[in-house]
Amino acid sequence: KDNKKYTNQLEIPLSVNAEDASKVTHVQFYLNGEKYQEERAFTPDMTLTLPSPAVDKEYKITAKFKDQLAQGSETSPSASVILDTKGPTLVGEAQDWTNAPESYFYDLLVDGTPEKLGSDALKAYLAGGGTVKDGENLFKITRTDNAGNSSEINFTLTVDKVKPFNGKVTINPGSSGQGDEYTKDPTVNLVFGAEEKGSGLAKVRFATQKNADGTLKWEPWEVVSEDLRKQIKLSSGGDGVNDVYVQVKDKAENESDVFSDSIFLDTKAPTGQITINDNAEFTNSTKVKVKLSVTDPDPGLGLFEMLYRRDQDKEVWSSWEKWSAEKEIEFSKEDRTRWVEFEVTDKAGNKKDVPFKDEIKLDTTPPAGT
């Protein structure tokens, strides 16, 4: 009836037209070519009920008529209807947070057909009406198919326009939370964070260098780790003060101000030499003075500690002590070539691979004569 192509009902209203000189009295219906139900009295407006449970598909309904003389019709008119009892399949792809609702888009698939709903179109689906506000906004989107079936999909969009604040980064934090002032290792550990009142931190990026125009040379944005830690390699120009810059953004794409920390990188070991008794070849005393002509290459942090061992000590070193340019040591009494080795560190802990070394001949025996 009304030539509707789709229906979601099992009862199909029919408009049946038939003419015969002796009056049409009965009609027999066929469903998809097979006899369906019993013959019934003819009326112009009739209802055919599809079998239950019915399968969603196209049904062809054919009518054959009889007149009062029981003569069958020569023609069999037919019509088709598609039974569809399921609502459209709705799939939405949305970002839960935004800082710019006026330019927000919601991607919707209706039975696989894409729709892109902009902020203006979405206003019609805002629960409770009105306009999009800061905070949570509930949208209810309904789609109805040709058979009259409706489906609804809901999503919540939270508007957050407040950027993360009070950002802080610490390089090589210790147990106290304070960062190191210097390091000999260009690979450092960072702990970072920022206060966030809205959607939560989502991305972070780092910079250790600057471009020729003075702007920061940022690494790509990456997902924030759960422990807010990151290991990076300093690369701003070698030894000296190195800066690490950090910026975070939340799920709504609000970017924080840039925050930073600095550390002094010193990778060069002390250089120089040591001499015993001003480079004398012999001594008749077991006590000698060692001069340490050692420096920390620029840009350095300065010399810090030293320790030594004498040939009599074999593999045993002295305890670490504060750096000094001179040190008095005492050898055992055996006359022979004696040597001493020193290890010297700077404040960053750098030291030579091979210790500083010098030697002297100990001769405590007076000349003999006759």
Salt bridges, closest charged atoms under 4 A:
GLU39 OE2 - LYS66 NZ 3.40
ASP45 OD1 - LYS1 NZ 3.97
ASP56 OD2 - LYS86 NZ 3.64
ASP107 OD1 - LYS116 NZ 2.88
GLU115 OE1 - ARG143 NH2 2.77
ASP120 OD1 - LYS123 NZ 3.71
GLU222 OE2 - LYS230 NZ 3.16
ASP239 OD2 - LYS268 NZ 3.25
GLU253 OE1 - LYS249 NZ 2.94
ASP257 OD1 - LYS163 NZ 2.84
ASP278 OD1 - LYS291 NZ 3.41
GLU281 OE2 - LYS361 NZ 3.84
ASP311 OD2 - ARG336 NH2 2.72
ASP311 OD2 - ARG338 NE 2.95
ASP313 OD2 - ARG310 NE 2.91
GLU315 OE1 - ARG309 NH1 3.10
GLU321 OE1 - LYS327 NZ 3.12
GLU334 OE1 - ARG336 NH1 3.92
GLU334 OE1 - ARG338 NH1 3.90
GLU341 OE1 - ARG309 NE 2.83
GLU343 OE1 - LYS351 NZ 3.06
